[in-house]
Amino acid sequence: MEIGFVYIIKSLKNDIYYVGSSKDPEKRLIEHNNGKTVSTKNKGPWKLVLTQSYPTILKARQIELKLKKLKRRDYIEKIVKEKIIKIK
């Protein structure tokens, strides 16, 4: 089994958040900042504001999808402030 992470990045350009999952959030941040992700291209630079680990990448992806379905900035800001994702 391979550990997975849910990460939240914040655009320093226009103050928006992006939620993703990865086996390597630091490497993924570099990809976001280099314009290799269509959904975040031209919105950076990005700053990593939260990472949370999960036992598998599959579990991390499930949490990522739940967060994305919420589409609520206030909830994402609360997670960043509290530094923990409480969704199961």
BAFI-3210 file (N, C-alpha, C; in Angstrom, 3 decimals, decimal comma, padded with zeros to 6 digits):
// residues 88
n [1|2|3|4|5|6|7|8|9|10|11|12|13|14|15|16|17|18|19|20|21|22|23|24|25|26|27|28|29|30|31|32|33|34|35|36|37|38|39|40|41|42|43|44|45|46|47|48|49|50|51|52|53|54|55|56|57|58|59|60|61|62|63|64|65|66|67|68|69|70|71|72|73|74|75|76|77|78|79|80|81|82|83|84|85|86|87|88]
n.u [000,837|000,401|001,047|-001,111|-001,900|-003,981|-004,070|-004,052|-003,819|-003,051|-003,709|-001,440|-001,827|-004,596|-005,980|-007,426|-008,449|-007,243|-007,970|-006,402|-005,089|-002,336|000,635|002,909|002,947|004,640|006,096|003,935|003,034|005,080|004,560|002,033|002,823|004,430|002,683|001,640|-000,791|-003,966|-006,296|-005,249|-003,494|-002,023|-003,002|-001,383|001,364|001,398|000,825|001,522|-000,764|-001,861|-001,445|-002,534|-002,204|-003,142|-003,976|-003,894|-003,515|-005,901|-007,849|-007,189|-007,889|-010,651|-011,407|-010,564|-012,394|-014,813|-014,402|-014,208|-016,785|-018,247|-017,769|-017,343|-016,003|-015,775|-015,732|-013,374|-011,540|-011,893|-010,894|-008,197|-007,471|-007,853|-006,150|-006,719|-008,436|-011,628|-013,389|-014,594]
n.v [-001,195|002,243|005,319|008,177|011,616|014,408|017,608|021,175|024,024|027,500|030,278|032,825|034,873|035,385|034,666|032,227|028,821|025,477|022,078|018,966|015,610|013,441|011,408|012,667|015,633|017,935|017,724|017,818|020,434|021,874|021,130|022,366|025,051|025,258|025,279|022,865|021,748|021,828|022,980|024,760|026,334|029,422|030,715|030,871|032,257|029,386|028,401|025,957|025,151|023,270|019,869|016,544|013,288|009,966|006,472|005,215|006,062|005,883|006,328|008,975|010,205|009,800|011,459|013,913|014,199|014,397|016,838|018,563|018,378|019,821|022,517|024,918|027,792|028,874|026,624|025,346|027,336|027,190|024,616|025,013|026,946|025,526|023,467|020,789|018,131|017,038|015,302|012,049]
n.w [000,000|-000,690|000,742|000,772|000,062|000,803|-000,438|-000,054|-001,938|-002,324|-004,343|-004,884|-006,515|-007,061|-004,799|-004,548|-003,782|-004,260|-004,279|-004,010|-004,621|-003,950|-004,193|-003,615|-002,454|-002,498|-004,897|-006,606|-006,158|-007,408|-010,045|-010,385|-010,140|-012,373|-014,449|-015,379|-014,887|-016,052|-014,849|-012,992|-014,275|-015,173|-012,936|-010,836|-008,903|-006,701|-003,312|-000,923|001,486|003,170|004,062|004,348|005,491|004,364|004,652|002,138|-001,366|-002,712|-000,696|-000,092|-002,506|-002,478|-000,335|-001,367|-003,527|-002,108|-000,778|-002,987|-004,025|-002,209|-002,745|-001,315|-000,227|002,346|003,979|003,161|003,927|006,698|007,209|006,490|008,375|010,797|010,337|009,775|008,156|008,503|007,318|006,662]
ca.u [000,000|001,153|000,420|-001,608|-002,102|-004,858|-003,386|-004,757|-002,919|-003,711|-003,105|-000,957|-002,244|-005,999|-006,562|-008,341|-007,916|-007,380|-007,829|-005,936|-004,508|-001,083|001,573|004,007|002,389|005,672|006,319|002,697|003,047|005,983|003,821|001,032|003,510|005,017|001,615|001,405|-002,146|-004,873|-007,231|-004,577|-002,587|-002,209|-003,609|-000,327|002,017|000,644|001,485|000,942|-001,247|-002,238|-001,377|-002,980|-001,923|-004,124|-003,300|-003,727|-003,833|-007,325|-008,583|-006,924|-008,695|-012,048|-011,554|-010,453|-013,666|-015,823|-014,144|-014,528|-018,241|-018,796|-017,650|-017,569|-014,770|-015,729|-015,356|-011,943|-010,814|-011,956|-009,943|-006,844|-007,258|-007,756|-005,069|-007,161|-009,611|-012,408|-014,256|-014,165]
ca.v [000,000|003,482|006,431|009,255|012,909|015,447|018,879|022,393|025,106|028,804|031,149|034,108|035,847|035,798|034,264|031,086|027,559|024,283|020,851|017,851|014,474|013,039|010,639|013,589|016,990|018,931|017,583|018,277|021,903|022,329|020,967|023,446|026,324|025,246|025,302|021,528|021,323|022,692|023,722|025,784|027,076|030,882|031,240|030,858|031,186|028,668|028,115|024,806|025,626|022,144|018,486|015,569|011,946|008,897|005,176|004,864|007,131|005,749|007,032|010,412|010,654|009,835|012,675|015,031|014,333|014,900|018,273|019,285|018,415|020,850|023,804|025,995|028,456|029,054|025,348|025,163|028,271|026,640|023,503|025,584|027,606|024,505|022,581|019,395|017,760|016,170|014,429|010,634]
ca.w [000,000|-000,804|001,458|-000,074|000,712|000,279|-000,247|-000,439|-002,317|-002,443|-005,344|-004,387|-007,525|-006,953|-003,502|-004,637|-003,289|-005,084|-003,494|-004,828|-003,911|-004,573|-003,381|-003,319|-002,577|-002,836|-006,341|-007,253|-006,089|-008,476|-011,306|-010,440|-010,377|-013,712|-015,438|-015,931|-014,545|-016,808|-013,996|-012,184|-015,145|-015,240|-011,711|-009,810|-008,160|-005,683|-002,038|-000,232|002,788|004,034|003,586|005,343|004,961|004,458|004,510|000,719|-002,312|-003,001|000,364|-000,286|-003,655|-002,037|000,482|-002,309|-004,249|-001,166|-000,576|-004,219|-004,181|-001,314|-003,447|-000,348|000,161|003,796|004,581|002,867|004,796|008,058|007,228|006,474|009,668|011,847|009,909|009,777|007,376|009,384|006,521|006,691]
c.u [000,878|000,381|-000,012|-001,837|-003,210|-004,118|-004,296|-003,689|-003,736|-002,959|-002,691|-001,359|-003,669|-006,737|-007,604|-007,639|-008,115|-007,118|-007,404|-005,470|-003,286|-000,302|002,717|003,531|003,411|005,971|005,111|002,608|003,933|005,281|002,755|001,709|004,172|003,964|001,295|000,027|-003,117|-005,731|-006,564|-003,609|-002,987|-002,893|-002,593|000,412|001,135|001,498|000,766|000,530|-001,675|-001,972|-001,852|-002,812|-003,070|-003,413|-003,036|-004,043|-005,308|-008,169|-008,393|-007,772|-010,176|-012,321|-011,488|-011,782|-014,783|-015,648|-014,536|-016,036|-018,885|-018,807|-017,908|-016,246|-014,662|-015,311|-013,868|-011,113|-010,791|-010,965|-008,511|-006,516|-007,033|-006,662|-005,436|-008,413|-010,373|-013,368|-013,705|-014,528]
c.v [001,253|004,616|007,517|010,512|013,681|016,736|020,026|023,428|026,383|029,644|032,462|035,239|036,333|035,180|033,149|029,833|026,464|023,090|019,734|016,699|014,003|012,132|011,533|015,040|018,065|018,912|018,113|019,798|022,481|022,231|022,044|024,770|026,403|025,157|023,951|020,966|022,318|023,571|024,813|026,637|028,548|031,477|031,326|032,163|030,649|028,420|026,931|025,253|024,494|020,823|017,597|014,190|010,981|007,573|004,758|006,083|007,078|006,487|008,542|010,958|010,728|011,101|013,908|015,258|014,854|016,401|019,076|019,388|019,486|022,227|024,994|026,561|028,577|027,759|025,064|026,087|027,779|025,486|024,028|026,218|026,586|023,472|021,095|019,221|016,737|015,256|013,014|009,944]
c.w [000,000|-000,139|000,464|000,736|000,019|000,562|-000,666|-000,755|-002,479|-003,461|-004,701|-005,334|-007,295|-005,763|-003,599|-004,124|-004,322|-004,185|-004,435|-003,964|-004,686|-003,638|-002,923|-003,502|-002,955|-004,339|-007,110|-007,257|-007,195|-009,833|-011,463|-010,785|-011,747|-014,818|-016,054|-015,590|-015,171|-015,893|-013,153|-013,002|-015,193|-014,011|-010,581|-009,763|-007,033|-004,456|-001,400|001,167|003,718|003,320|004,719|004,738|005,228|004,176|003,057|-000,145|-002,686|-001,966|000,216|-001,437|-003,303|-001,224|-000,411|-003,027|-003,352|-000,938|-001,815|-004,443|-003,302|-001,973|-002,519|000,137|001,680|004,498|004,364|003,759|006,241|008,211|007,302|007,826|010,787|011,567|010,022|008,917|008,196|008,635|006,573|005,403]
res [m|e|i|g|f|v|y|i|i|k|s|l|k|n|d|i|y|y|v|g|s|s|k|d|p|e|k|r|l|i|e|h|n|n|g|k|t|v|s|t|k|n|k|g|p|w|k|l|v|l|t|q|s|y|p|t|i|l|k|a|r|q|i|e|l|k|l|k|k|l|k|r|r|d|y|i|e|k|i|v|k|e|k|i|i|k|i|k]
***
